[in-house]
Amino acid sequence: MIKKFLAFTIMLFSVAAIAQEQTEAGKNGPFLTNKFFDNWFISVGGGAQVLYGEHDNVASFGDRLAPALDISLGKWITPSVGLRAQFAGLSAKGLVSNPAAKFIDGTSSDYSGYYDEKFNFFNLHGDLLWNVSNTIAGYRSDRTWDFVPFVGLGYARSSKDGVNPQYKEVAANVGLLNEIRLSDAVNLNLELRAMLVNDRFDGYEVGQGVEEIVSATVGFTYNFAKRGFDRYVPVVPDYSPYTSKIADLEKKIAEADAKAAKLASDLQAEKNRKPEVVKSVEYVAAPLAIFFPIGQSRLTDKDLINLGNFAEVLKKSGNTYKIMGSADAATGNKRINQKLSEDRAQAVYNALVNKFGVDASRLEVIAKGDQDEPFDKPILNRVVILE
């Protein structure tokens, strides 16, 4: 009778759970992976349980009822899959035909030819939970009823005060958990569970292999915060900064092309000009750029050769020249870059005046730091320009 009732209940709950949320199809995720301390719960329930042993079907169903208790701690890994550890048990009652059975209760029974048995037991097991409602109808944190079958494996022990031995067995568990939502934090639980153990678990073995204890409990679940699952929302990249940068680069390219075209035109115009007679000699030094490694202000031998050539022209010219030191803004900070530009400009000034004999009054030293960079690449802005 119990098996038929259990099968019918499972079928009824399956149909109801699917029909309840048909409108929610298509809400199966994806969901963000929850953190370790998210979606934990604790449950407590009480009810009744029935032992299915060798001769228990002889007794009436009411005479075989015994109290049941279960305490659970678990976590939902995804909206559909969870894990829990459960302590279940209390006591069981039944009938045996052998007076040598370990857990006999008294010397007589209301059932002729049989002896009453009664013993204590507990079942400590881990279960894999499957929320069928979320799997089929899509996840909803406000669903009224969730249909959750489970399977598990654990350790069971039966005993009776003053009786030796105790029986310790591996126990398989299968069942159905119905969660009825009362609030975000609290659920009402209706749980049907069957524990399968070795035939000797009730202290009497006849070789039938497996005994069953079927329980039904009612209890409550408290869901610890954080509760629920967050749906994954794809990030839409913002390309506007890149398109703006590309447009700016295209504009600079166009300007460079225009300058190149003008230079080509000016060059051709110069080539077409007739030679002019030079009536006077004027010494003019073209602008000179001295580039430095990052963070340095020391002049190399190559730099000194270029400065020596520049100094010869400068001494013959009557013009005044500016020594403009710079640093790149991509490295360092404003204070460091200002000092670095000063050191670079001063190094060039010292070489021109002290080494090559240029008149100091014809030189103006300017340290620009990382402001008003002369070029568009950081490596080119570590420079001193003479003009």
Number of C-alpha atoms within 10 A of each C-alpha: 7 11 10 9 10 17 11 12 13 18 11 11 17 16 10 15 20 18 13 15 19 13 11 14 13 11 16 17 15 12 15 12 13 16 9 9 11 18 21 21 19 18 20 20 20 20 18 19 25 25 25 20 23 20 14 20 13 13 16 11 14 8 13 22 19 19 17 22 21 23 18 19 17 20 20 22 18 20 23 18 17 19 17 20 19 20 19 22 26 18 21 23 25 30 29 24 15 12 16 11 17 21 26 25 17 10 10 13 13 9 12 8 12 20 23 23 24 20 21 16 20 19 24 19 21 22 22 18 23 22 22 19 25 26 16 19 20 19 25 17 12 11 14 14 20 23 20 24 21 20 17 19 19 18 16 23 19 23 22 18 9 6 11 11 11 16 15 18 18 15 21 21 21 17 21 22 22 20 22 18 19 14 12 14 14 18 21 20 21 18 21 21 21 22 23 22 22 19 19 21 24 31 21 20 17 9 10 11 11 16 19 19 17 23 25 22 20 19 18 20 22 17 21 16 13 13 17 19 21 13 14 11 10 6 6 6 6 8 9 9 9 10 11 11 12 12 12 12 12 12 12 12 12 12 12 12 12 12 12 12 12 12 12 12 12 12 11 11 10 11 10 9 8 7 8 6 6 7 6 6 7 11 14 15 19 11 11 14 19 21 21 21 12 16 15 14 22 13 17 11 9 10 16 17 11 13 23 18 12 19 21 16 15 23 17 13 15 12 13 13 17 17 20 23 32 31 36 28 18 11 13 15 13 15 10 14 23 19 16 26 28 21 18 26 26 20 16 25 21 14 18 22 16 12 13 17 14 20 14 13 9 15 19 14 16 17 22 20 25 26 14 12 18 16 12 9 12 16 15 18 25 30 25 28 20 23 16
